[in-house]
Amino acid sequence: MEHGNSTFQKIMIHALNSSIIQNLMTPTGTTSKYPDTSSYKDSITPTIQTLPTLGMGMTWQNPDKLIWTKNKVYQYRKTFDCPQDFIGNKLILSFEGVESNIYVWLNGKFIGYSEDSFTPSRFDITKYTQEKDNVLCVRIFQKCTGTWLEDQDMWRFTGIFRDVMIYKQPSLHIQDLKIDTDINLDTNKSVLSCVCKMSSNEPHTLQAKLYDPQGNIVWNGNMQDTFEIPVENTCLWSSEFPNLYQLELVLYDTNNEIIESIQEQVGFRKFTLEYGIMKLNGKRIVFHGINRHEWDLKTGRCLSQDQMEEDIHMLKSLNINAIRTSHYPNNDYWYKLCDQYGIYVIDEMNLETHGANDILPQNKTEWTDCLLDRARSMYERDKNHACILMWSLGNESGSGSNFMILHDYFKEQDPSRLVHYEGIVQDRTFENASDIESRMYTSPENVKAYLESHPMKPFMLCEYMHAMGNSLGGMEEYTNLEDEYEQYQGGFVWDYVDQAILKKTDNTIMDKTSTTILTTPTFVETAFFSQSRRNRQKPRTKTTLPLCRHGNPFRFDNH
């Protein structure tokens, strides 16, 4: 469950001072020396950004050839005060996106270490926080052990690129919420099932309200921590009609005082695989999809909510009904937009071992726990989104027993969705690691050959057409297959936006390039939620302590 759906009080960190160090060696995952911050100033002075590196798989093929003494290190420092009502409560420090790892200190005490650039890293800082003059220090290495699993073909921007915040938790709160829907398509009756995991065994009252897409109350009552709500005449969710119900949970203490309230969007939809055909709400589904990197030519991988809303409007205007989050979990706000506007999502793990996929992860058991951690982080954050129809095990990472383990994890946690992985095409030993036949850049003739072989699995192109720059042609040869073969269920064009970077030339004319950046990004303040035209919802209270809004998209030297 996303913490952003709760009324937890929060503070945001708006900017963190930064510096770059070369040749600083620290063993991964150990308590390292508190960084020297004597050279830091109280305010940051943006200057020309260090050139980003372009991800190329072959860089990582042989560990023995890596020069670890040239591993750049980025240090951040931020001072902040805590509101009076934060003191004495449990406090969680959350980094929503940091590339590629993170060491954290607070007030001279080492807090912890984390990897996985694209899912949240959270730390309990309760006993280290004071009311005034807190000093937060962060150290980020350009390369770490996790980098072996993050070899996507893309620009590298080492550092903080998503929100950083501290939020307080009461001793009793809803620690986790899992939502499931069961729909009888014949009677149009449904059941909403909820499991609330509480942080403690303290006595409490849990109230649940469910509103239909028109704002009418469907259910209102006190519930157990695990409960079901029957729904008559269900308004189903789909790309064409993204009907969303609104679930409101209110937690009361023994004095009938509100401890916490949660609002969650609920989409009733049934996604199944029947006789080799994927169906949504009982009807065959065809994906007119696209692969999407999180990208902007000015701000890199640091996107504001306004930018994401522009993207979603563009997709709908072009009749694109699906996206694959190539090749990592996206900003959590993106999934809320996909719920609201009706965009089908293949949610992809942060995993690509492009240049070393004949080595990693393969069958190596020493990588299994790390892979499962990435799968678990994505699943737990995103599990309640109606837009997600499939979990993807990553991209271009070869084959091996680890992918069967990942597949089984997702199916055990969530049998309502399918599991996707294209890598089985290269090695059929672990054929069952993917519930569908997924290929990239194969010819229409090869697609036909597969479909005419009486296959058990439906066919989908996870990447095709390669529409970068001025390319893309002959698409009709693929789209014609939609009417000819039921088991051909569309594909995802590569890709949504060219990963170009804006630069200022000598004559001050702006153009796109892949060599230099001279522009300074603008930090955009946005609200915590967006009201779609189809689903209006009440604004959530802004009670966060903001430490860094949208992260720091670029690295800066301090002078």
N, C-alpha and C positions, 0 to 999 in steps of 0.2 A: 504494500500500500504506500502511496506517496504521502509524505508528511504535509505537502502543500494543500491537501484536501481537508486538513484539520484546522481548528482555530487556535493551535499552539501559538503563543506569543513568540515573535522572532525579531532578531536584529540582523541587518545586512551589512557586510563590509564593502564599502564602495570602491576602494582602491588600495592596493598594497604596493609599497615601495619595493623596488627590485634592483638586483645587481647580478652580474655574471662573473663566475669564477672558473678558472681553467685548472685541470689536473688535481681536483680535490677527490681523493679516494675515500669512500666510506663503504664498509661491507653492507650489503642489502639486508634490511630488516633488523638491524641491530641498533642499540641505543648509541647514537653518535654524539659528539661534543656539540654543545649549544653554539649556534653560529655567532661569530663576532659581528655586532651591529654598530660598532662605534662610528663607522663611516657613513651611516645612513642619515639622511636629512628628514625633516618632519613632513615635507611635501615632495611629490614626485615631479620630475622634470622630463617630459617626453622628448626623446631625440630620435634620430634615424634608427629604424629597426634593423637588428641583425638579420641577415639573409636567411630565410627559412630553407630547410632541406627538403628535397623531393624524395618520397619513398620509392626506392627501387629494390626489388626483392633480393638481387644477387649480393647486396651489401652484407646480408646476414648468413650467407651460406656456410661459412666456416668460422666457428668461435675462436680458433687459434689465431686468425688473422685480424681480429678486432684489436684496436689500439685503445685500451681502456684509459690510458693516461690522457687521452684527448677527449674524454667525456665531459662536456660542459655541464656546469652546475648553476642553477638559477636560485637566488635567495630572495625572499620576500619578507617584508616587515610591516606590521600594522599595529598602531596603538588604538585602543578604544575603551570606552566606559560602558559599564553595564547599568541598565535601569535598576532602580531600587528593588522593584518587584521580581527581578531575575535572581537576586541573591537569595541563597537558601533553597533554590529549586534545582532539579536535575537539568543540566545544560548540555546540549548536543551541538558540536561544531560540525557543519556539513559542507563538504566541497563537492559540488555537483558534477564537475568535470575538470580534470587536471591531467596533462600529458607530460611525462609518462608514469611518474610515481610521485610520492609525496612523503616527506618527513615533517612532523609538526612538533613545535615547542610552544608552550604558553608560560609566560612569566618565569622563564629559565628552566622549566621542567619538560622533559621529553614526553610527548603524549602518545605518539604512535607512528606507524608506517602503513602505507597502502599502495597497491597497484590496481590497474584497470582504468584506463584513461576516460572511459565513457559511461561509467556508472558511478553513483555517489560513494564518497568515502566519508564515513561519519565517526566521530570520536567523542567519548564522554569526557567533558572537561570540568565537571562539577567541582571537584576538589582543588582545582588549580586556578579558579577564577576569583578575581577581586572586584570590588565596586568601581574603582578608579584606576586609570593608567595601566590597563592590561597590555602586555606586549606579546603579540602573536608573531612567530617566525616560522617560515616554511622554506624547506630546501627541496628542490626538484632536480633530478638528474635527467639529462637528455636521453641516456640509454640506461636500461635496467634489465633485470631478468624478464620482466613482462614485455619488453620490446620485441623479444623473439616471437611473441604471439600477436604483434601489432604491426605487421609488415604490409599494410594496405598501400596501394599505389596512390599516394596523395602527398600534399605538402605537409611538412612537420612544423608545428608551432609549439615548441616546448613551453609549458607554463599553464596558468589558470585561464580557462576560457568559458566557464559557466559560473553560475551564482555561488557565492560563499556566504553562509549564514550561521547564526547561532539561534537555536530555538529552545525554549524551556518546556519541560514536561512535568505535569503533576505526578505525584506518586502513584495515582490510579489514572490510567488512561487506556484508550484502545490502541494496543501496541501493533495489531495487525488486523486487517479486514480482508476476507476472501469472499467474493461474490460469484455465484453461479446461477444460470438460468436454465430451466427445463421447459420446453415448449411442445405442446401437442398441436401439430399443424392441422390436424383434422377438426379439432374443436376450437382452436384458437385460444385455448386456456394455457396459462403458464404458471410456473412456480419460481419465485425468487428465493434463493437460499443464501444465507449469510452466516459466516463464522467469524465472530469477534474474539480475538485473543487479548485478554486484559493483562496489564503489566503487574497486577497484584491481585490477591484474593480479598481485598477490602469489599465490604458490602456496598451495593450500588443499585441504581435503577437505570435501565436502558430503554429509551423511547425510540421508536422507529416510525417515520412518516415516509410514504411513497406518493409522489405526484406523477400524473401521466403527462405526456408531451404538451397538453393544453393547460397544464397547471392545476388540474383537479386532483383532490386528495383521493388516492386509491386505498390507502391504509394508514391508520393512526392508532398506535397502541404500545403498551409496555411489553418488552420481549425478554426472553432468555438470551444468553450470550451467543447461542446458536439458534437460529430461527428460520422459518419459512413464511413467505407472504404469497397467497394465491392472487392471480391476476386474471380477470375475465376480459374477453375481447381485446387481446393484446395487440398493440401497435408495434409491428415488427421493425427492426433496424436493418437497413441496407444502404447501398450507395445512392440509390434513387430516392429513398425515403429514410433519411437518418433520424428516425424517431428515438428520442431519448427520454427516459423517465428520470426523475430526480429522487434519490434516496437521501434522507436526512436522519442521521443518528445523533441523539443527544444523551449524554451520560450525566447522571445526577448522583450526588453523594447522599448520605443518610439524612442530611438537613434539607434535601430537595434543592440544593444549589447546583447550578450547571458547572460541571467540571470541564467538559469538552463537547464540541459539536463537529460533525463531519458531514459534508455534502459530497455525494458521489454520483456521477452520471452512469446510468444503467441502460444498456441497449439489449433488447431481447432479440436474439437471432440464433439460428441453428445451422452450424456448419458441419457437414458430413461428407464422408467418402462412401459412395454407394455404387457397387459394381464397377469400380474403376473410374467413377466420375465424381468430381467435387461439386457439391450442391450447397447453396445458401437458401435457407428457408424452403427447402424442397425443390428448388429449381437449379438447373445447371448454371454455373458461374463462369464467366470469361473475364480474364484480367486484361484490361487495357492499361498496363502499368508502366512505371518508370522507376529507374534507380535514382536515388537522391542522396548526394553528399550534403552535409551541412556546410554551406559555403556562401560567402559573399566576397565580391572582388575588393571591397574596402576593409572589411572587418574579419576576413578569414573565416575561421570556424566559430567565431563568437557572434551568434545571431540574437537579435532582440525579438521580442514577441511581435512587434510590428512587422519585422522582416518575415517571420514565419507565417503571419497572416497573409502577407502579400503572396507568398508561395502557395498557400492553400487556395487562394482565390484564382491564381494562375492555373493550377491543376484542374479545378472545376470548370473554368472557362474553356479549357482545351479537351474536355471530356475524358480526362485521365481519371480512372476510378481506383487505382491502386499504386502503392509505392513499396519498394524494398529499401530498408534502412541500410544502405550499403556504406560501410560494412561494419556497423557498430550501433549500439542503442543510441537513439537521438535524444535531444532535449525533451524532458517529460511534457512540456507544454505542447509540443508537436502532436502527441498522441491525443490530447484533449481536443485539438482542432480536427484531427482525423475522425474522432468520435462525432463531433458536432456537424461536420460537413459531409460525412459519408465517404471516407477514403479507406479502402482495404489496405491492411499493413502486413507485410512479412517482417517481423521483428528479428533482427540479425545480431547474433553474438559478436562481441568485439574479438574476433579471431581471424587472422590471416597470416599464414607463414609462407608467403608467395615464393620467395627465392630459396626456401629450405624445406618445402613441403614433402620432400622425399626423406627428410630427417625428422621433422617435427610436425605434429606430435606423434603421428604414427601409433605404435603400440606401447609407447614408453609410459610406464606406470608412474614415473616420477612427475609427470605433467598432469596426471588425472585430476588431482585435487585442485590445481590451479584452474583447469578448464571448467570443472564443476562450479567453482566459486564464481566464475564469470557468468555461467549459465544461470546460477541461482540469483545473482545480483540483478540480472535483466528480468528474470521471471517474477521475482518478488516485487520489483518496482512497477511492472507493467501489467500484471496478471488480470486486472479488473477492467481493461479497456476492450470495449466491444469491437473496435476497429481491427484488432489483431486477430487474424485468422490462422497464421502459421508462425511457429518459432523456427528460426534458421540457425544452424550450427556453425555459421561462419562462411568464409569465402576462400577458395583456392588454398586449402590447407591439407591437401592430400587425403589419404584414407587411413584406416587403422581402427583398432578396437576401441580407442577413446571415443570415437564418434558413435559407436553403438551404445556406450555408456551414457553419453550425452542425450542421445535419442530416448533411451529408457528413462532417464531422469525427467525429461519433459512430459513423456506419456504418463508416468506415474503421478506427477503433480497435476497434470492438466489433460485428461483424455478428450476434452472438447475441441482441441485444436490439432492440426496436423504438424508434423515436423519435416522441415525442408533441409536438404543438403545436396549440392550439385556434385561434390567430390566423389561420390560413389561411382560416377560414370567412369572415372579413371581406374577404379579397382572395385570389382564386383564382389570381393570377398565379404564386404559388410553391406550388402545390398539393402538390408532392412534398416539401415541407419536413416533412410529417407522414405517418407510415405508416398512420395510422388517421384516421377521421372523428371528431373530438372537438368537442363543443359544450357550451355551458352555458345552463341555464335555458330550453331550448326546450320546446315543448309536446309531449305524446305524439302529437298529430296530425302535427306536423312530423317527429318521429322515424319514424313509420310511412311518411310520404311519401318520406323518404330511403330506407328499407329496401325499399320496393316499386319503387324506380327501378332495380333490379338493379345496385347499386353494386359497385365493385371493392374498397372498403375496409370493414372492420367499423366499427360505430358504438359510441361510448362517450360517456357524459355525464361530463365532467371536473368539473362542478359542477351540482348540481340540488337542488331541494327547499328550499334556504335555511332550514335549521332553526336559526335563532338566536332566542333568547328562547323564546316560546311557539309559534313558527310550526312548520309542517310538516303537510301534509295532502294526501290524494289520491295517496299514494305507490303504491298498488295499480295505478294506471293505467300506471305505468312498469314495475313488477315483472311485470305480466302479459305484457309484451312479451318477456320472457326465454323463455317457452315458445312464443311465436308466431313469433319471427324468430330464426334461428340467428345472424345477423350483429349482433343487438342483444346486447351483452356487458356490460351493467350500467352502473354509474356510481358517482360519489363525492359523497355528501351534503355540503352546506356547512352547518355545519362541526362539528368535534368538540367544542370548548369555547368558550363565549362569552368574548371578550377583555374581561372585566370586571376591575375593580380593587377590592380590599378597602380600605375606609377606616373610620376611627373617627369617629363622629359626636359632637356636643357632649354627648349623654347617654350616651356610651361604648358604645352599641349598635353592633355590627359589621354593616355592610351592603355591598352592591356598588354601585359608582358608576363614572363615567368622568370624574371631575373632579379628585380630589385623592388624594394618598397620604400617610398619616401613620404607616404601619407600617414597622418596621425588619425586614429579612429575616434569617432564620437560616441560617447556612452549615452545610451538612450534610456531614460526612465520610463517604465511601463507599469501597468497595473498587474495585479496578481491573476486576473481572469479576463476573459473576453466574452462578450455576449454575442452569440451567433444570431443570425436572423431567424433561425428556426427554433432555437432553444434558449430562452432568456432565463438567467439564473441570478439569484441575489448575489451582490458583491460580497466577497469574504473580507473580514476585518484585516486591515494592514497592521499586524502586530509583530512583525519581525524586526530583529536588529540587523540591518543590512551591513554586511562586511564587504561584499563585492558584488555589485549588480552586473550580471552577465559575464563576470570574470574580466580578466585583462587580456584582450584578444591578441595583443602583440607584446613582445619583450622590449623593455626599455633599459638603457644604461642610466645610472644615476651620476650626476656631475655636481 
